[in-house]
Amino acid sequence: MEKSFEEIKQEFINASLDEKIKLYTSTQGLTVEQFKELLAYFPIKHLDKLEEAVNGL
């Protein structure tokens, strides 16, 4: 069973930094708006780590 976006979002909010990065880079099927919404819950001071992970795909 696929998780709903709300379930993914709650998991993302409660995740550690490394888990957030893994979720953001491995979750498929989200819209651009949904990815933007997840970014609102990502600690801005660590955006460089997320950028490195995304660029490494």
N, C-alpha and C positions, 0 to 999 in steps of 0.2 A: 504494500500500500504506500502510495506516495504521500509525502508530508505536504500539508497546506503551507502557504506562505506564512501564515500567522505562527504555525509551529516552528518553521525555519527561523522566523524572526525572533521568537522567544528563546530558541536554542542559541542563536547568535548573541543576543543580549546577555545571556548568562554564561557565555563561553569565555575562556581565557584568551589572551591575545593570540597565541599560536592557533587555538581552535577557531577563532574568528577568521584568521587568515585562511586556514584550511577550508572552512565552510564557504567563504567568499569565493575562493578560487575553484572549488570542486562542485558547487551547486549548479545544476543545469536547469534550463527552462524558465528562468526568471526574466521578467521584462526589465528594460532599462530603469523604469521607475522603481521597481522593487529593489534592484541593486542600489539605486540612490538612497532608498529608504534604509537599507542595511548600513550604508556608509554613515548615516546620521548617528549610529550607535557604535561607531569605530573611534577609538581614541585618536584624535587628530595629531597628537605628537608622534604617533607611530605610523603615519600614512606612508612614510618612506619604506617601511618593511612590507606593507601591503603592495606598494608599487613594484618593489623588487620581485615579489612572489608572482604578481600578475604578468610582469614582463618576462619572467622565467618560464612561462608556460609554453 
